Amino acid sequence: MSVIVRGLYQIPVQVLSWLALFARSSGSKDAAILLLRHEVPVLRRGNPRPRALRARWAAVD
């Protein structure tokens, strides 16, 4: 039952987020993309993945 309620909640939330995205200017979208591109390497530096874990995932694939 909770899955149905969560799904019914998520649909309008997703639609509203798409509408908000379409209402934003191109400049603000570009600024958000630049910020996110900067965050990725910063987060990777702060929390690198261990090599053993990477090797284990490669072996599973």
N, CA, C and O atoms as a Maestro MAE file, in Angstrom:
{
 s_m_m2io_version
 :::
 2.0.0
}

f_m_ct {
 s_m_title
 :::
 protein
 m_atom[244] {
  # First column is atom index #
  i_m_mmod_type
  r_m_x_coord
  r_m_y_coord
  r_m_z_coord
  i_m_residue_number
  s_m_chain_name
  s_m_pdb_residue_name
  s_m_pdb_atom_name
  i_m_atomic_number
  :::
  1 25 0.819 -1.198 0.000 1 A "MET " " N  " 7
  2 3 0.000 0.000 0.000 1 A "MET " " CA " 6
  3 2 0.864 1.263 0.000 1 A "MET " " C  " 6
  4 15 0.546 2.243 -0.674 1 A "MET " " O  " 8
  5 25 1.962 1.230 0.764 2 A "SER " " N  " 7
  6 3 2.805 2.418 0.828 2 A "SER " " CA " 6
  7 2 3.500 2.683 -0.509 2 A "SER " " C  " 6
  8 15 3.824 3.829 -0.823 2 A "SER " " O  " 8
  9 25 3.728 1.626 -1.299 3 A "VAL " " N  " 7
  10 3 4.341 1.808 -2.617 3 A "VAL " " CA " 6
  11 2 3.395 2.592 -3.516 3 A "VAL " " C  " 6
  12 15 3.833 3.450 -4.282 3 A "VAL " " O  " 8
  13 25 2.115 2.304 -3.428 4 A "ILE " " N  " 7
  14 3 1.133 3.012 -4.243 4 A "ILE " " CA " 6
  15 2 1.056 4.474 -3.819 4 A "ILE " " C  " 6
  16 15 1.021 5.368 -4.665 4 A "ILE " " O  " 8
  17 25 1.031 4.714 -2.532 5 A "VAL " " N  " 7
  18 3 0.976 6.094 -2.025 5 A "VAL " " CA " 6
  19 2 2.224 6.858 -2.443 5 A "VAL " " C  " 6
  20 15 2.136 8.013 -2.861 5 A "VAL " " O  " 8
  21 25 3.382 6.221 -2.332 6 A "ARG " " N  " 7
  22 3 4.625 6.879 -2.727 6 A "ARG " " CA " 6
  23 2 4.616 7.185 -4.220 6 A "ARG " " C  " 6
  24 15 5.068 8.253 -4.632 6 A "ARG " " O  " 8
  25 25 4.112 6.270 -5.029 7 A "GLY " " N  " 7
  26 3 4.023 6.502 -6.466 7 A "GLY " " CA " 6
  27 2 3.081 7.641 -6.800 7 A "GLY " " C  " 6
  28 15 3.376 8.461 -7.669 7 A "GLY " " O  " 8
  29 25 1.949 7.696 -6.113 8 A "LEU " " N  " 7
  30 3 0.993 8.780 -6.348 8 A "LEU " " CA " 6
  31 2 1.555 10.126 -5.895 8 A "LEU " " C  " 6
  32 15 1.176 11.168 -6.430 8 A "LEU " " O  " 8
  33 25 2.436 10.108 -4.933 9 A "TYR " " N  " 7
  34 3 3.088 11.339 -4.480 9 A "TYR " " CA " 6
  35 2 4.184 11.750 -5.471 9 A "TYR " " C  " 6
  36 15 4.328 12.932 -5.782 9 A "TYR " " O  " 8
  37 25 4.944 10.788 -5.956 10 A "GLN " " N  " 7
  38 3 6.090 11.087 -6.806 10 A "GLN " " CA " 6
  39 2 5.688 11.644 -8.169 10 A "GLN " " C  " 6
  40 15 6.411 12.469 -8.729 10 A "GLN " " O  " 8
  41 25 4.567 11.219 -8.706 11 A "ILE " " N  " 7
  42 3 4.149 11.681 -10.035 11 A "ILE " " CA " 6
  43 2 3.939 13.196 -10.059 11 A "ILE " " C  " 6
  44 15 4.540 13.868 -10.897 11 A "ILE " " O  " 8
  45 25 3.106 13.765 -9.171 12 A "PRO " " N  " 7
  46 3 2.957 15.226 -9.217 12 A "PRO " " CA " 6
  47 2 4.241 15.978 -8.856 12 A "PRO " " C  " 6
  48 15 4.490 17.062 -9.384 12 A "PRO " " O  " 8
  49 25 5.044 15.420 -7.972 13 A "VAL " " N  " 7
  50 3 6.300 16.073 -7.613 13 A "VAL " " CA " 6
  51 2 7.212 16.143 -8.837 13 A "VAL " " C  " 6
  52 15 7.841 17.171 -9.085 13 A "VAL " " O  " 8
  53 25 7.283 15.059 -9.597 14 A "GLN " " N  " 7
  54 3 8.126 15.038 -10.792 14 A "GLN " " CA " 6
  55 2 7.608 16.004 -11.847 14 A "GLN " " C  " 6
  56 15 8.395 16.707 -12.482 14 A "GLN " " O  " 8
  57 25 6.307 16.048 -12.041 15 A "VAL " " N  " 7
  58 3 5.725 16.963 -13.024 15 A "VAL " " CA " 6
  59 2 6.008 18.413 -12.632 15 A "VAL " " C  " 6
  60 15 6.370 19.225 -13.484 15 A "VAL " " O  " 8
  61 25 5.847 18.741 -11.359 16 A "LEU " " N  " 7
  62 3 6.130 20.103 -10.905 16 A "LEU " " CA " 6
  63 2 7.602 20.460 -11.057 16 A "LEU " " C  " 6
  64 15 7.932 21.603 -11.371 16 A "LEU " " O  " 8
  65 25 8.487 19.498 -10.840 17 A "SER " " N  " 7
  66 3 9.915 19.787 -11.010 17 A "SER " " CA " 6
  67 2 10.252 20.031 -12.481 17 A "SER " " C  " 6
  68 15 11.094 20.872 -12.794 17 A "SER " " O  " 8
  69 25 9.592 19.293 -13.387 18 A "TRP " " N  " 7
  70 3 9.806 19.547 -14.822 18 A "TRP " " CA " 6
  71 2 9.300 20.924 -15.217 18 A "TRP " " C  " 6
  72 15 9.951 21.629 -15.988 18 A "TRP " " O  " 8
  73 25 8.141 21.310 -14.694 19 A "LEU " " N  " 7
  74 3 7.606 22.630 -15.001 19 A "LEU " " CA " 6
  75 2 8.525 23.724 -14.469 19 A "LEU " " C  " 6
  76 15 8.734 24.737 -15.137 19 A "LEU " " O  " 8
  77 25 9.066 23.531 -13.294 20 A "ALA " " N  " 7
  78 3 9.996 24.511 -12.728 20 A "ALA " " CA " 6
  79 2 11.264 24.590 -13.574 20 A "ALA " " C  " 6
  80 15 11.824 25.672 -13.748 20 A "ALA " " O  " 8
  81 25 11.714 23.468 -14.094 21 A "LEU " " N  " 7
  82 3 12.906 23.460 -14.935 21 A "LEU " " CA " 6
  83 2 12.662 24.218 -16.237 21 A "LEU " " C  " 6
  84 15 13.530 24.965 -16.690 21 A "LEU " " O  " 8
  85 25 11.497 24.033 -16.837 22 A "PHE " " N  " 7
  86 3 11.181 24.739 -18.076 22 A "PHE " " CA " 6
  87 2 11.046 26.238 -17.848 22 A "PHE " " C  " 6
  88 15 11.288 27.021 -18.767 22 A "PHE " " O  " 8
  89 25 10.668 26.653 -16.651 23 A "ALA " " N  " 7
  90 3 10.491 28.072 -16.360 23 A "ALA " " CA " 6
  91 2 11.820 28.780 -16.114 23 A "ALA " " C  " 6
  92 15 11.877 30.009 -16.176 23 A "ALA " " O  " 8
  93 25 12.882 28.040 -15.837 24 A "ARG " " N  " 7
  94 3 14.183 28.655 -15.554 24 A "ARG " " CA " 6
  95 2 14.818 29.170 -16.832 24 A "ARG " " C  " 6
  96 15 14.579 28.638 -17.916 24 A "ARG " " O  " 8
  97 25 15.619 30.200 -16.698 25 A "SER " " N  " 7
  98 3 16.309 30.752 -17.855 25 A "SER " " CA " 6
  99 2 17.481 29.850 -18.245 25 A "SER " " C  " 6
  100 15 17.937 29.013 -17.466 25 A "SER " " O  " 8
  101 25 17.943 30.049 -19.460 26 A "SER " " N  " 7
  102 3 19.062 29.256 -19.953 26 A "SER " " CA " 6
  103 2 20.331 29.539 -19.149 26 A "SER " " C  " 6
  104 15 21.126 28.633 -18.897 26 A "SER " " O  " 8
  105 25 20.516 30.781 -18.754 27 A "GLY " " N  " 7
  106 3 21.701 31.146 -17.978 27 A "GLY " " CA " 6
  107 2 21.742 30.461 -16.624 27 A "GLY " " C  " 6
  108 15 22.806 30.032 -16.176 27 A "GLY " " O  " 8
  109 25 20.587 30.354 -15.964 28 A "SER " " N  " 7
  110 3 20.583 29.699 -14.655 28 A "SER " " CA " 6
  111 2 20.804 28.194 -14.803 28 A "SER " " C  " 6
  112 15 21.407 27.569 -13.930 28 A "SER " " O  " 8
  113 25 20.320 27.609 -15.901 29 A "LYS " " N  " 7
  114 3 20.578 26.188 -16.141 29 A "LYS " " CA " 6
  115 2 22.063 25.951 -16.392 29 A "LYS " " C  " 6
  116 15 22.637 24.981 -15.897 29 A "LYS " " O  " 8
  117 25 22.685 26.851 -17.171 30 A "ASP " " N  " 7
  118 3 24.121 26.720 -17.435 30 A "ASP " " CA " 6
  119 2 24.935 26.862 -16.150 30 A "ASP " " C  " 6
  120 15 25.913 26.142 -15.948 30 A "ASP " " O  " 8
  121 25 24.534 27.779 -15.295 31 A "ALA " " N  " 7
  122 3 25.243 27.956 -14.025 31 A "ALA " " CA " 6
  123 2 25.108 26.718 -13.148 31 A "ALA " " C  " 6
  124 15 26.068 26.320 -12.489 31 A "ALA " " O  " 8
  125 25 23.941 26.113 -13.132 32 A "ALA " " N  " 7
  126 3 23.739 24.905 -12.329 32 A "ALA " " CA " 6
  127 2 24.594 23.758 -12.858 32 A "ALA " " C  " 6
  128 15 25.168 22.999 -12.076 32 A "ALA " " O  " 8
  129 25 24.682 23.629 -14.181 33 A "ILE " " N  " 7
  130 3 25.499 22.573 -14.782 33 A "ILE " " CA " 6
  131 2 26.972 22.783 -14.437 33 A "ILE " " C  " 6
  132 15 27.668 21.829 -14.087 33 A "ILE " " O  " 8
  133 25 27.450 24.026 -14.533 34 A "LEU " " N  " 7
  134 3 28.844 24.304 -14.191 34 A "LEU " " CA " 6
  135 2 29.128 23.984 -12.731 34 A "LEU " " C  " 6
  136 15 30.180 23.431 -12.407 34 A "LEU " " O  " 8
  137 25 28.203 24.324 -11.855 35 A "LEU " " N  " 7
  138 3 28.386 24.029 -10.443 35 A "LEU " " CA " 6
  139 2 28.451 22.529 -10.199 35 A "LEU " " C  " 6
  140 15 29.304 22.062 -9.444 35 A "LEU " " O  " 8
  141 25 27.564 21.771 -10.825 36 A "LEU " " N  " 7
  142 3 27.563 20.320 -10.644 36 A "LEU " " CA " 6
  143 2 28.823 19.682 -11.225 36 A "LEU " " C  " 6
  144 15 29.356 18.733 -10.652 36 A "LEU " " O  " 8
  145 25 29.300 20.192 -12.350 37 A "ARG " " N  " 7
  146 3 30.534 19.653 -12.930 37 A "ARG " " CA " 6
  147 2 31.719 19.911 -12.025 37 A "ARG " " C  " 6
  148 15 32.656 19.113 -11.987 37 A "ARG " " O  " 8
  149 25 31.692 21.019 -11.291 38 A "HIS " " N  " 7
  150 3 32.769 21.311 -10.349 38 A "HIS " " CA " 6
  151 2 32.661 20.425 -9.109 38 A "HIS " " C  " 6
  152 15 33.681 20.035 -8.540 38 A "HIS " " O  " 8
  153 25 31.448 20.107 -8.688 39 A "GLU " " N  " 7
  154 3 31.252 19.317 -7.476 39 A "GLU " " CA " 6
  155 2 31.745 17.877 -7.636 39 A "GLU " " C  " 6
  156 15 32.245 17.291 -6.676 39 A "GLU " " O  " 8
  157 25 31.616 17.309 -8.811 40 A "VAL " " N  " 7
  158 3 31.987 15.903 -9.013 40 A "VAL " " CA " 6
  159 2 33.452 15.649 -8.681 40 A "VAL " " C  " 6
  160 15 33.734 14.769 -7.867 40 A "VAL " " O  " 8
  161 25 34.405 16.382 -9.275 41 A "PRO " " N  " 7
  162 3 35.808 16.103 -8.908 41 A "PRO " " CA " 6
  163 2 36.120 16.441 -7.449 41 A "PRO " " C  " 6
  164 15 36.960 15.788 -6.829 41 A "PRO " " O  " 8
  165 25 35.457 17.446 -6.903 42 A "VAL " " N  " 7
  166 3 35.701 17.793 -5.502 42 A "VAL " " CA " 6
  167 2 35.260 16.641 -4.609 42 A "VAL " " C  " 6
  168 15 35.973 16.271 -3.677 42 A "VAL " " O  " 8
  169 25 34.094 16.075 -4.886 43 A "LEU " " N  " 7
  170 3 33.609 14.957 -4.086 43 A "LEU " " CA " 6
  171 2 34.467 13.716 -4.274 43 A "LEU " " C  " 6
  172 15 34.672 12.961 -3.323 43 A "LEU " " O  " 8
  173 25 34.966 13.495 -5.469 44 A "ARG " " N  " 7
  174 3 35.838 12.337 -5.703 44 A "ARG " " CA " 6
  175 2 37.150 12.467 -4.947 44 A "ARG " " C  " 6
  176 15 37.682 11.474 -4.451 44 A "ARG " " O  " 8
  177 25 37.678 13.688 -4.855 45 A "ARG " " N  " 7
  178 3 38.915 13.891 -4.103 45 A "ARG " " CA " 6
  179 2 38.704 13.646 -2.617 45 A "ARG " " C  " 6
  180 15 39.582 13.114 -1.938 45 A "ARG " " O  " 8
  181 25 37.544 14.032 -2.118 46 A "GLY " " N  " 7
  182 3 37.274 13.895 -0.698 46 A "GLY " " CA " 6
  183 2 36.977 12.484 -0.270 46 A "GLY " " C  " 6
  184 15 37.186 12.146 0.895 46 A "GLY " " O  " 8
  185 25 36.496 11.641 -1.169 47 A "ASN " " N  " 7
  186 3 36.103 10.286 -0.815 47 A "ASN " " CA " 6
  187 2 36.458 9.332 -1.961 47 A "ASN " " C  " 6
  188 15 35.567 8.865 -2.670 47 A "ASN " " O  " 8
  189 25 37.743 9.038 -2.149 48 A "PRO " " N  " 7
  190 3 38.129 8.145 -3.248 48 A "PRO " " CA " 6
  191 2 37.672 6.711 -2.982 48 A "PRO " " C  " 6
  192 15 37.598 6.271 -1.835 48 A "PRO " " O  " 8
  193 25 37.375 6.008 -4.045 49 A "ARG " " N  " 7
  194 3 36.966 4.599 -3.914 49 A "ARG " " CA " 6
  195 2 38.192 3.731 -3.693 49 A "ARG " " C  " 6
  196 15 39.213 3.928 -4.350 49 A "ARG " " O  " 8
  197 25 38.109 2.786 -2.793 50 A "PRO " " N  " 7
  198 3 39.248 1.890 -2.585 50 A "PRO " " CA " 6
  199 2 39.496 1.022 -3.820 50 A "PRO " " C  " 6
  200 15 38.556 0.616 -4.503 50 A "PRO " " O  " 8
  201 25 40.759 0.746 -4.097 51 A "ARG " " N  " 7
  202 3 41.107 -0.044 -5.277 51 A "ARG " " CA " 6
  203 2 40.578 -1.471 -5.182 51 A "ARG " " C  " 6
  204 15 40.163 -2.042 -6.191 51 A "ARG " " O  " 8
  205 25 40.585 -2.047 -3.998 52 A "ALA " " N  " 7
  206 3 40.114 -3.423 -3.835 52 A "ALA " " CA " 6
  207 2 38.637 -3.532 -4.186 52 A "ALA " " C  " 6
  208 15 38.213 -4.507 -4.806 52 A "ALA " " O  " 8
  209 25 37.863 -2.547 -3.797 53 A "LEU " " N  " 7
  210 3 36.440 -2.560 -4.111 53 A "LEU " " CA " 6
  211 2 36.230 -2.440 -5.610 53 A "LEU " " C  " 6
  212 15 35.370 -3.114 -6.176 53 A "LEU " " O  " 8
  213 25 37.011 -1.588 -6.251 54 A "ARG " " N  " 7
  214 3 36.913 -1.423 -7.693 54 A "ARG " " CA " 6
  215 2 37.241 -2.722 -8.406 54 A "ARG " " C  " 6
  216 15 36.568 -3.084 -9.370 54 A "ARG " " O  " 8
  217 25 38.253 -3.421 -7.952 55 A "ALA " " N  " 7
  218 3 38.650 -4.687 -8.561 55 A "ALA " " CA " 6
  219 2 37.564 -5.746 -8.345 55 A "ALA " " C  " 6
  220 15 37.307 -6.565 -9.227 55 A "ALA " " O  " 8
  221 25 36.938 -5.725 -7.186 56 A "ARG " " N  " 7
  222 3 35.892 -6.689 -6.912 56 A "ARG " " CA " 6
  223 2 34.694 -6.464 -7.842 56 A "ARG " " C  " 6
  224 15 34.121 -7.424 -8.357 56 A "ARG " " O  " 8
  225 25 34.313 -5.199 -8.057 57 A "TRP " " N  " 7
  226 3 33.193 -4.911 -8.949 57 A "TRP " " CA " 6
  227 2 33.540 -5.270 -10.391 57 A "TRP " " C  " 6
  228 15 32.669 -5.710 -11.141 57 A "TRP " " O  " 8
  229 25 34.788 -5.090 -10.788 58 A "ALA " " N  " 7
  230 3 35.200 -5.451 -12.143 58 A "ALA " " CA " 6
  231 2 35.104 -6.947 -12.330 58 A "ALA " " C  " 6
  232 15 34.749 -7.414 -13.412 58 A "ALA " " O  " 8
  233 25 35.418 -7.714 -11.283 59 A "ALA " " N  " 7
  234 3 35.357 -9.167 -11.381 59 A "ALA " " CA " 6
  235 2 33.911 -9.654 -11.478 59 A "ALA " " C  " 6
  236 15 33.641 -10.684 -12.094 59 A "ALA " " O  " 8
  237 25 32.985 -8.916 -10.871 60 A "VAL " " N  " 7
  238 3 31.569 -9.320 -10.898 60 A "VAL " " CA " 6
  239 2 31.004 -9.111 -12.291 60 A "VAL " " C  " 6
  240 15 30.219 -9.930 -12.769 60 A "VAL " " O  " 8
  241 25 31.393 -8.015 -12.954 61 A "ASP " " N  " 7
  242 3 30.869 -7.732 -14.297 61 A "ASP " " CA " 6
  243 2 31.455 -8.725 -15.236 61 A "ASP " " C  " 6
  244 15 31.163 -8.692 -16.431 61 A "ASP " " O  " 8
  :::
 }
 m_bond[243] {
  # First column is bond index #
  i_m_from
  i_m_to
  i_m_order
  :::
  1 1 2 1
  2 2 3 1
  3 3 4 2
  4 3 5 1
  5 5 6 1
  6 6 7 1
  7 7 8 2
  8 7 9 1
  9 9 10 1
  10 10 11 1
  11 11 12 2
  12 11 13 1
  13 13 14 1
  14 14 15 1
  15 15 16 2
  16 15 17 1
  17 17 18 1
  18 18 19 1
  19 19 20 2
  20 19 21 1
  21 21 22 1
  22 22 23 1
  23 23 24 2
  24 23 25 1
  25 25 26 1
  26 26 27 1
  27 27 28 2
  28 27 29 1
  29 29 30 1
  30 30 31 1
  31 31 32 2
  32 31 33 1
  33 33 34 1
  34 34 35 1
  35 35 36 2
  36 35 37 1
  37 37 38 1
  38 38 39 1
  39 39 40 2
  40 39 41 1
  41 41 42 1
  42 42 43 1
  43 43 44 2
  44 43 45 1
  45 45 46 1
  46 46 47 1
  47 47 48 2
  48 47 49 1
  49 49 50 1
  50 50 51 1
  51 51 52 2
  52 51 53 1
  53 53 54 1
  54 54 55 1
  55 55 56 2
  56 55 57 1
  57 57 58 1
  58 58 59 1
  59 59 60 2
  60 59 61 1
  61 61 62 1
  62 62 63 1
  63 63 64 2
  64 63 65 1
  65 65 66 1
  66 66 67 1
  67 67 68 2
  68 67 69 1
  69 69 70 1
  70 70 71 1
  71 71 72 2
  72 71 73 1
  73 73 74 1
  74 74 75 1
  75 75 76 2
  76 75 77 1
  77 77 78 1
  78 78 79 1
  79 79 80 2
  80 79 81 1
  81 81 82 1
  82 82 83 1
  83 83 84 2
  84 83 85 1
  85 85 86 1
  86 86 87 1
  87 87 88 2
  88 87 89 1
  89 89 90 1
  90 90 91 1
  91 91 92 2
  92 91 93 1
  93 93 94 1
  94 94 95 1
  95 95 96 2
  96 95 97 1
  97 97 98 1
  98 98 99 1
  99 99 100 2
  100 99 101 1
  101 101 102 1
  102 102 103 1
  103 103 104 2
  104 103 105 1
  105 105 106 1
  106 106 107 1
  107 107 108 2
  108 107 109 1
  109 109 110 1
  110 110 111 1
  111 111 112 2
  112 111 113 1
  113 113 114 1
  114 114 115 1
  115 115 116 2
  116 115 117 1
  117 117 118 1
  118 118 119 1
  119 119 120 2
  120 119 121 1
  121 121 122 1
  122 122 123 1
  123 123 124 2
  124 123 125 1
  125 125 126 1
  126 126 127 1
  127 127 128 2
  128 127 129 1
  129 129 130 1
  130 130 131 1
  131 131 132 2
  132 131 133 1
  133 133 134 1
  134 134 135 1
  135 135 136 2
  136 135 137 1
  137 137 138 1
  138 138 139 1
  139 139 140 2
  140 139 141 1
  141 141 142 1
  142 142 143 1
  143 143 144 2
  144 143 145 1
  145 145 146 1
  146 146 147 1
  147 147 148 2
  148 147 149 1
  149 149 150 1
  150 150 151 1
  151 151 152 2
  152 151 153 1
  153 153 154 1
  154 154 155 1
  155 155 156 2
  156 155 157 1
  157 157 158 1
  158 158 159 1
  159 159 160 2
  160 159 161 1
  161 161 162 1
  162 162 163 1
  163 163 164 2
  164 163 165 1
  165 165 166 1
  166 166 167 1
  167 167 168 2
  168 167 169 1
  169 169 170 1
  170 170 171 1
  171 171 172 2
  172 171 173 1
  173 173 174 1
  174 174 175 1
  175 175 176 2
  176 175 177 1
  177 177 178 1
  178 178 179 1
  179 179 180 2
  180 179 181 1
  181 181 182 1
  182 182 183 1
  183 183 184 2
  184 183 185 1
  185 185 186 1
  186 186 187 1
  187 187 188 2
  188 187 189 1
  189 189 190 1
  190 190 191 1
  191 191 192 2
  192 191 193 1
  193 193 194 1
  194 194 195 1
  195 195 196 2
  196 195 197 1
  197 197 198 1
  198 198 199 1
  199 199 200 2
  200 199 201 1
  201 201 202 1
  202 202 203 1
  203 203 204 2
  204 203 205 1
  205 205 206 1
  206 206 207 1
  207 207 208 2
  208 207 209 1
  209 209 210 1
  210 210 211 1
  211 211 212 2
  212 211 213 1
  213 213 214 1
  214 214 215 1
  215 215 216 2
  216 215 217 1
  217 217 218 1
  218 218 219 1
  219 219 220 2
  220 219 221 1
  221 221 222 1
  222 222 223 1
  223 223 224 2
  224 223 225 1
  225 225 226 1
  226 226 227 1
  227 227 228 2
  228 227 229 1
  229 229 230 1
  230 230 231 1
  231 231 232 2
  232 231 233 1
  233 233 234 1
  234 234 235 1
  235 235 236 2
  236 235 237 1
  237 237 238 1
  238 238 239 1
  239 239 240 2
  240 239 241 1
  241 241 242 1
  242 242 243 1
  243 243 244 2
  :::
 }
}
